[in-house]
Amino acid sequence: QTEKEKLTWSDRMPGYAANFGLILFMVMLTFSAVFGVIVYRIITAAALSFSTNETTRSNVRVTVTATAVIINLVVVLILDEIYGAVAKWLTEIEIPKTEKTFEERLILKAFLLKFVNSYASIFYVAFFKGRFVGRPGRYVYVFEGYRMEECAPGGCLMELCIQLSIIMLGKQLIQNNLFEIGIPKLKKLFRKLKDERTEVKEMDTNQSKDPQQWDLDYILEPFTGLTPEYMEMIIQFGFVTLFVASFPLAPVFALLNNIIEVRLDAKKFVTELRRPDTVREKDIGIWYNILSGIGKLSVIINAFVIAVTSDFIPRLMYQYAYSQNGTMHGFINHTLSYFNVSQLKAGTQPENSLFAQEVSFCRFKDYREPPWSPHQYEFSKQYWAVLSARLAFVILFQNLVMFLSVLVDWIIPDIPKDISEQIKKEKAMLVDFFLKEEHEKLKLIESFIARDKRKRRSGTKSKRTRAASFSQCHHSPKGSFTSFSSQHTVV
C-alpha cells in the first residue's frame, strides 16, 4: 500500500497516440476550411462573372475577396474556441508529472493549433495563390470545371494586405475585446441566477438585507490563469511581425488595440473575476522561446513576401538588367508572354470577343518562351534570372537582419548601465556586510577560545593546589597544623 505506482511507456502511449492523431486531424480540418473558402471564391467569381449587371461584373474581385475574408474570420473565431478546449483535454490525457510540465505542454498544443488556424489563409494568399494556375492551353481545374483562382494583374500583395487587416482587426475587436468583457459578464449572470434558484431562502430578521462582500465575490468568475492573455499577445505579435511588409500599419493598430485592452483587462480583473492567487515566477517561461521563434521566423517570411509576393525584385531586374534607358518604361510588356489562341483546348475558348478583328495571339503574365520558339511555353531565361535574384535577396535579407539584430543586442545591454552599477554596489555592500559579520564572528570565537583557555589554566592550578593541600594534610602528624604553610611552600 505504501509503494507508489509509476506510469510506464505502455501506459502513456495511448495518450501520445491520441494527441498526435487529434492534432493532425485539427490541422487538416483547418486546411480543409481554407480549401472550402478557396472553392467558395472560385465558384462565386464564376457565378458573378455571368451576371447581367455591369456593376456586379466589374466588382467581382472586390466582392469575392471581402466576403471570403469575412468567412475566414468567422471560421478562425469558431475554431479558436474549439482548439483551446481540445488542447486542454489532450494535455490532461497525457498525465504530465508536474504542474509546470502540464502548463508547458498545454501552451505548445494551443499555440500550434491557433497558429495554424490564424495564419493558414494568410499563408495561402501570400505564397500559394496564383502559383499553380497553369498557363493558357493547360490550366489547372478544380472539380473538372473551375479554374484555380489567380492574383490580380498587380499581384497578390494588395489582397494579402486586405486579408491580414480584416482578420487581425476582427480578432482584436471581437475576440480580444468583446469576448473578454461579454463572456465573463454572461457567466457571472448565469452563476447568479443558478445560485438564486438553488439557494434555500430562510427568513432571518436579524440578517442584513445587503449582501456581504464575500457573497459578491463568490458570484464572480473564477480566475483561470494568464495563458489566454499571453496567447492573445503572441498571436497579435505574429500578425504584426510575420507579414508587416504587406501591411505596414499593423503595428499602429496593434498599439491602439493594446491601449484599449489595458483598460478592459483592468476592468475585467477588478470587477468580473475573482482575485487570483499570487505565484512568484522568475520569468515568462516558455512564452519567451515562442516569441523568439516567431521573431526569427518573421525575418524569413518577410523576405519571401518582398521577394516572391511583390514585384520588387522583377522591377529591379528589369530596371538594371533589361531596360534600355534605365527606367521602368516597358516593364509590363516585359513580364507578359505570348500564346497562340489556336492552341486552346476545345470548349475553353472565349465565347464573346471584345475585339472587332480576329485575334491570333494573346498575352499572359509569365516568363515563358513564345509559340514560335523551339521550346515553346517553357520557362525562359528571364524566369530563371528573376528566380535566382529572388533567392539571393532572401538569403542576403535574412543574414543582414540577423546580423543587425545580433549587433543591436550586443550594443544595447539587457540590463541598463545605471541598474547594473546599482546591482554591483549592492553586491559590494553585501560582501562588506558579510565580511564584517564574519570578522565579528571570528573575534567572538577567539574570545571564547581565550576564555576557555583561561578557565582551563585556572582550573588546572586550583586542582593542583587542592591536591597539594590534601597531600600535606594527609601526611602531617595528627593534631599538628603548625608547619602547614612552610611545607605547602616547599611543595
N, C-alpha and C positions, 0 to 999 in steps of 0.2 A: 504493500500500500504506500510506503514511503518512496518507492522508486518512481522517478519521473519518466513519463513516456516521451520519446523523441520521434518526430516525423522523419521518415526516410524519403529517398528519392521516389520510391514507388508510391508513397502517399501523396507526394507533391506533383507527380507527373500529370494526373488528370486536370489539376488546376492550371498548370502551364499549358497543356494542350488546349483547354477551353479558352485561355487567354489568347493564344496565337490564332486559333480559328476564328474567334469572335472579332478580334481586332482586324484581321484580314477581311472578314465579312463587312465590317463597318467601313473600311477604306474602299472596298469595292462598291458598297452602297453609295458612298459619296461620289465616286466616279460615275456610277450609273445615273445619279441625279444630274451631274454635269452633262452627261451624254443626252439625257432626256431634254434638258434645256437646249442643247445643240439641235436636236431633232425638231423641237418646237420652233427654233429660229429658222431652220431651213424650210419647214412646211409653211410657216406664217409668211415668210418672204415670198415663197412661190405663189401662195394664195393672193396676197395683196398685189402682186405684180399683174395679175389678171383682172384687177378691179377696173370698172369703167370710170371711176372718179379720177381725174387727173391729179388732184391734190394728194389722194391716197397713194397713187403710184410714185409720185415724186418724193414722198416722205416715208418710203418703205423702210429704208435702213434705220432712220431715227426711231420709227415706231417699234421695229423689231428689237433694236438694241435696248430701248428704255424698258419695254415690257419684260424682256428676258432678264435684265439686271434685277428688276423688282422680284421676279420669280426666284432668281438665285438668292436674293436677300432673305426671302421668306423661308426657303429651304435651309439656308445656313442657320437662321434663328431657331428653327424647329429641331434640326439635328444637333445643335449645340446643347440644348437641354437634354436630349436623349443620351448623347455621348457622355455627359457629366455623370448621369446615373449609372450608365453601363460601366464606365471606368471604375467607379467606386465598388460596384458589385464584383468586377473581375479581380480587383485588388483583395477583396475580402476572401474570395475562394482560394487565393494563393496562400493564405495564412502566414503573413510575414512574422518574423520573430519579435521585432521591436516596433514601437510606435513610429520612430524615425524612418525605419525601412518601409513601413506601410505608407507614410506620407510621401516619401520619395517615389515609390512605385506608382502611387495614385497620380502624382503630378506628371510623371512621364507619360502615363497612358492618356490622361486627359489632354495633355499638351499635344501629343501625337495626333489624336483624333480631331481635336479642334483646329490644329494647324492645317491638316489636310482639308477639313471642311471649309475653313475660311478662305484658303488661298487656291483651291483647286480650279475654280472658274477663272481666276485672275491669271494663273499659270497657263491655262488653255489659250486665253486671248493673247497673252504675251508671246508665247513660244510655239504654239501648235496651230492656231487658226491661220488658214491661208497657206500652210506649208505642204499640205497633202491633197491639193485640189486637182492635180494633174495638169494637163495642157489641152488646148483645143484639139479635138480629134481623139483624145484619150483622157477624158475626165474621170474622176473618181465619184461614184454614185453611192447613195445610201438608200437601201430598200429598193434598189434597181430602178429608181425613178427620180430621185432628188440628188442634185449635185451638192458636194460639200461646199459649205459657205466660204466665201473669200473675204479678204480685207477690203476696205475702201480703197479707191485709187491712190489716196495719200498715205496708205499704210494703216496698221492696226494700233498705232500709238495713241491716237485720239480716242479710239474705242476703249483701249486699256485705261486711259485716264477716266473716262466716264464710268467704267466698271468699278475701278478702285474707289472713286469718290463716293458713289452711291452706296456700295457695300460698307465702306468704312464709316461714313456719316450715319447710315441707317443702323449699324450695330451700336454705335456710340449713343445715338439718340434713343433707340428703342430698348436695346438690351442693357446698356450700361447706366441709363438714367431712369427711364420709365419703369423697367422691371425692378430695379433696385429699390425704388420707393413704393411702387404699387404692390408687388408681391408680399413684402413684409406687412403692409397695411391689411391686405386681404387675409393673410394668415392670422394676424392678431385679431381681426374681426371674427374669423371663424372660431378661433380658440375661445374668445369671449362668449360667443353665442353657445358654444358647446358646453362651457363651464356653467353658464346660466341655466341651461336645460337640465344638466345632470346634478346640479347642486341642490341639496335639500335645504329649503328655506325654513329656518326656525325663528319663531317670534322671540325676540330678546329686547326688552325695553331699555336695558342698560347699554346695549351695543350702540355705538355711534353709527349714524346713517352714512357718513362719509367713509369711503373705502380707505384702508390703510395703504401705506406706500408699498409694502411687500405684496399686497394683492395686485396693485397696479403693475408692479414689476413682473409678477408671475404671468400676467396676460401677454407680455412682450414675447417676441420670437426668440428662441434660444440662439446663442452665438455659435456658428458652425465653423469658424476659423477664417483665416485670411487667404486661403487658397483661391477662392473666386476673385478676390480683389487683385491678387497678383496675376491671375490668368488674364484678366481684362487688360492690365497694363502690358503684359507680354504680347498679346495679340495686337494691341494698338501699336506697340513698338515694331512689330513685324510690318504692319501697314505703312508705318512712317519710313522705315529703312529699306525694306525689300524692293519696293517699286517707286522710290521717291523720284527717280529720273523721269518717270512718266507723269507724276502728279506732284510737282514741287510745293504745292500749297498744303500737302498732307501734314507737315509739322505745325503749321499755323492752326489748322482745325483741331489737331490733337491738343495743342496748348489751350485753346478756348474750351474744349471739352473737359480738360483736366481742371481748369479754373472753376467750372460749374460743378464738376463731380466732387471736388473737395468739399464744397458746402453741402451737397446732397448726402455724401458719405457721413459728414459730421452730424447732420440731422438724423440719418438712419441709425448711427451708432448710439446717439443720445436718446432718441425718442422711440425707436422701433425695435431695438434689440436689447436683450439682457446684457448686463455688464459682463465682459469676458474675464476669464481667469488669466492673470498675467504670468507669462513664462519668459524667463531670460534666455536670449539667444545671442551668440557671438556674431552671426552674420545672417544673410538671407538664404543660406543653404544651397539647394540645387538650382534655385532660380538664377543664381549668378552664372552657372555653367550654361543654362539655356540662353540667357541674354548674350553671353559671349559667343555662343554658336550662331545665334541669329545675326549678330554683328558681322561675323566672318562670312556667313552665307550671303548677306546683303551686298557685300562688295562684288561677289561673283555674279549675282543676279542682276545688279545694276549695270555691270559691264556687258552682260549679254543683252539687256534691254537696249542700251545705247548702240551696241554693235549690230544686233540682229533685228530687233523690232523696229527701230527708227532707220531713217535713210541717211544718218550721219556719215557712215563710212562710204557708201556709194557716192555721195555728193563730194566728199573729199577726194576719192579716187578719180572721179570724173574731172574735177577742177584741176588737179595737179598731174594727172596722167593722160587723160584723153581729150581735154578741151584744147582747142586750137589757140584761143586767146586768153586762157586762164580764168574765164568766167563760167557761170552756170548756164549760159545760153546753150540750148540744145540738150539739156540733161534728160528731160522726159523722153525725147526721141531716142536717146542712147539706151534707156532702160527698156524699150519696147522691142519685141521680136516679131518676125513675120510669120504668117500662117496662110497656107493655100486653102481657101474655103471649099474647094472641090474635094478635099480630103476629109471633110466632115462625115461622120457616120450617118447612115440613113435614119431619119426621124429626129435628128438633133439639129437640123438646120433652122435658123430663124424663120418664122412664118412670115413676118412683115418686115420689109427693109425700109429704113428711113431715107435711103438714097435713091435718086432717080435712075442713075445708071447701074449696071450690073457690077457687083464688087467681086474682084478676083482674089485680093489679099486683105487680111485683117491684121491688126496689131494687138498683142497682148503683153502684159508686164512680166518679163522674164529675160534671162540671158541665155538664149538658145540660138543654134545655127539656123539660118534661113532655109526655105524649101529648096532653093537651087544649090545648096551646099551638098557635097558628097555625104556628109554626116548630118543630114537634116534632123532638126529638132533635138539634137543632143546639146548638152551644156557647152557653152562657148568658152573661149579663153578668158573673157571678161568675168564670167561667173566664178571661175577658179581664182582669178586675181582678187576679186572682191571678197570671196570666202577666206582667202589667206589673210587679207588685210583685217577682216573681222576677227579672226582667231588671234592674230598678232596684237590687235588692240585689246582684246580681253586679257591676254597674258600681261601686257605692259600695264594696263589699268589696275589689274589685281595686285601686281608686285609693287607698283608705285603707291597705291593706297595702303598696303600693308607696311611698306617702309615708312611712310609718313605717320602711320598710327604708332609704330614702334618708336619713331623719333619723338613724337609728342609725348608718349608715355615715359620716355627717358628724360625729356626736358622738364615736364611738369610732374613733380613727385606726387605720390598718392596722399602723403601727409604734408600739409603746408609747413613752411620753414619755421614760422613762429610757434606752431604747435609742437613740431619736433624738438625745437630748442626748449620749450617748456617741459616736454617729457624728459629730456636729458637733465634739466635742472631738478626735476622731481626725483629722478633716479639717483642723481648725486646726493640730494638731501637724504634719501632713504639709505644710501650707502653710509653716509656720515652718521646718520642716526643709529644704524645697526652697529657700526664700528664703536661708537660711543657706548652703546649698550653692552657690547661685548667687552670693552675695556673696563666698564664698571663691574661687570660680572667677574672679570679676571681679578680685579682688585679685591672684590668681596671674597672670592675663592682663596686668594693669597692671605687675606686677613684671617679667614677661617683656618687655613693651614698653619699660619703662625700661632694663632691662639691654641690650636690643638698641640703644637709642639711645646708651647709654654706649659700647657696643662700636663703634658706627659713628663716634662722635666721636673716640674714642681711635684708631681705625683711620685716620681722616682725618688726624689730627695726625701719626701715625707716617709716613704716606705722604708728607706734606708735608716732614717732617724728612728722610726718606731722599732725597726728590727734591732738596732744597736741598743736602744734603751731596754728593750725586752731582754736582750742577752746579758747586759750588765746587772739588771735586777735579778736575773736568774742565778748568776754565778756569785753574787755577794753573800757574805755571811748573813744568817738570819738576824733580823733586828738591827742591822748596821746599814745606815744610809749616808754616813758622813763623807765617804770617798766617792760618791756618785758623780759629782761634777768633774773631778780630776780624772777619774777613769774614763768618763764619757769623752773628755777632751782628747785623751790618748787614743781612744778608739777612732 
